[in-house]
Amino acid sequence: MALRKRIFRPRVCKFCTEKDLTIDYKDARALRSLLTERGKIIPRRIYGTCAKHQRQITEAVKRARHLALIPYSGQTQY
């Protein structure tokens, strides 16, 4: 039984490569792409952001949640 080797491609932070992108807590539409459907922040090992920008993303999401711009959880089911 041969084991397959996984080929890892280096992930590049899109905020470092594209300088015009900013992380702003008031931009709820941009922050939605950084969350899962359940409302969790996507980890940097999956999304590919650097540590500096991941901290900024986390801070922006928490601020937006506090101001009720985005929900704490995903879809509310009633």
DOVEXKE-140592 format. One record per atom (N, C-alpha, C): x, z, y. Coordinates in steps of 0.02 Angstrom, whole numbers, padded with zeros to 5 digits, always signed. Atoms other than C-alpha are relative to their C-alpha. Layout:
N
XZY;...
END
This chain:
78
+00042+00000-00058;+00000+00000+00000;+00045+00000+00062;-00042+00007-00059;+00086-00061+00158;-00036+00029+00061;+00028-00027-00062;+00060+00032+00319;+00012-00049+00057;-00007+00045-00057;+00029-00071+00472;+00029+00038+00059;-00028-00030-00060;+00132-00035+00625;-00044-00019+00059;+00041+00012-00059;+00032-00016+00783;+00045-00023+00056;-00037+00026-00057;+00093-00116+00930;-00031+00028+00063;+00024-00031-00061;+00078-00018+01090;+00023-00042+00059;-00019+00034-00061;+00074-00109+01254;+00003+00052+00056;-00005-00050-00053;+00129-00012+01407;-00058-00008+00049;+00056+00001-00047;-00017+00034+01517;+00028+00010+00070;-00024-00003-00069;+00009+00009+01701;-00056+00027+00044;+00049-00030-00045;-00079+00113+01832;-00024-00053+00050;+00026+00052-00044;-00195-00004+01927;+00001+00022+00073;-00004-00024-00069;-00186+00107+02081;+00071-00008+00028;-00069+00011-00022;+00004+00089+02087;+00014-00074+00012;-00013+00071-00006;+00002-00099+02063;-00040-00032+00057;+00041+00027-00053;-00141-00137+02182;-00004+00052+00056;-00006-00050-00053;-00100-00045+02343;-00063+00005+00042;+00060-00003-00042;-00266-00088+02427;-00055+00043-00031;+00049-00044+00032;-00364+00017+02300;+00012+00072+00023;-00005-00070-00019;-00400+00192+02362;-00049+00041-00041;+00043-00047+00036;-00475+00343+02277;-00035+00042+00052;+00039-00036-00051;-00614+00411+02386;-00061+00032-00032;+00056-00035+00031;-00742+00541+02337;-00067-00026+00024;+00062+00026-00027;-00873+00456+02446;-00022-00066-00032;+00015+00063+00033;-00864+00295+02346;-00023+00013-00072;+00027-00019+00065;-00978+00344+02202;+00000-00058-00049;+00002+00058+00045;-00988+00168+02131;+00069-00010-00033;-00067+00008+00029;-00799+00159+02106;+00016+00058-00048;-00013-00058+00044;-00795+00334+02030;-00038-00006-00065;+00040+00008+00062;-00929+00286+01903;+00040-00037-00054;-00039+00038+00049;-00806+00165+01821;+00054+00044-00032;-00051-00046+00026;-00687+00312+01793;-00030+00054-00044;+00035-00049+00041;-00818+00412+01696;-00029-00032-00062;+00034+00024+00059;-00890+00396+01523;-00076+00001+00013;+00073+00000-00010;-01077+00372+01498;-00029+00070-00003;+00022-00070+00001;-01090+00559+01467;+00023+00039+00061;-00020-00032-00062;-01009+00598+01634;+00068+00032-00002;-00067-00029+00005;-00836+00648+01574;+00052-00046+00032;-00054+00039-00030;-00678+00592+01663;+00042-00031-00056;-00039+00034+00051;-00583+00462+01562;+00073+00024+00005;-00069-00025-00003;-00411+00532+01514;+00050-00055+00017;-00049+00049-00023;-00255+00448+01579;+00033-00037-00057;-00030+00036+00057;-00191+00404+01405;-00044-00058-00021;+00045+00055+00016;-00344+00293+01384;-00005-00048+00059;+00010+00043-00058;-00369+00228+01561;+00065-00031+00024;-00065+00028-00018;-00183+00205+01594;+00024+00018+00070;-00022-00018-00067;-00166+00291+01762;+00062+00045-00004;-00058-00045-00002;-00009+00384+01814;-00026+00070+00015;+00020-00070-00009;-00012+00573+01831;-00022+00014+00072;+00017-00011-00070;-00017+00568+02021;-00071-00025+00015;+00067+00028-00014;-00171+00456+02028;-00053+00032-00043;+00049-00035+00042;-00256+00546+01884;-00021+00066+00033;+00018-00061-00037;-00248+00707+01986;-00045-00016+00059;+00043+00020-00056;-00323+00616+02135;-00070-00020-00024;+00065+00019+00029;-00461+00544+02025;-00040+00063-00017;+00033-00062+00020;-00501+00717+01956;-00027+00037+00060;+00021-00034-00061;-00509+00793+02129;-00059-00036+00033;+00054+00039-00031;-00619+00652+02195;-00065+00006-00040;+00060-00007+00041;-00740+00664+02048;-00031+00069+00009;+00026-00068-00009;-00755+00852+02067;-00033+00009+00068;+00030-00004-00067;-00789+00834+02254;-00067-00037+00002;+00062+00039+00001;-00919+00699+02224;-00054+00035-00039;+00050-00038+00038;-01005+00806+02093;-00027+00058+00042;+00021-00058-00041;-01008+00955+02212;-00049-00022+00055;+00045+00025-00053;-01091+00849+02347;-00059-00039-00028;+00055+00033+00035;-01214+00777+02218;+00000-00076+00010;-00005+00072-00004;-01151+00599+02240;-00001-00031-00070;+00003+00020+00071;-01127+00585+02051;-00022+00061-00040;+00024-00057+00038;-01207+00694+01917;+00056+00034-00040;-00048-00036+00041;-01113+00827+01820;-00002-00025-00072;+00007+00027+00067;-01181+00758+01657;-00019-00074+00005;+00017+00071+00001;-01224+00581+01605;-00072-00011+00018;+00070+00014-00012;-01402+00521+01593;-00043+00062-00014;+00045-00055+00011;-01534+00653+01614;-00058-00025-00043;+00054+00020+00045;-01664+00646+01476;-00058+00048+00006;+00059-00041-00008;-01838+00709+01513;-00054-00023-00047;
END
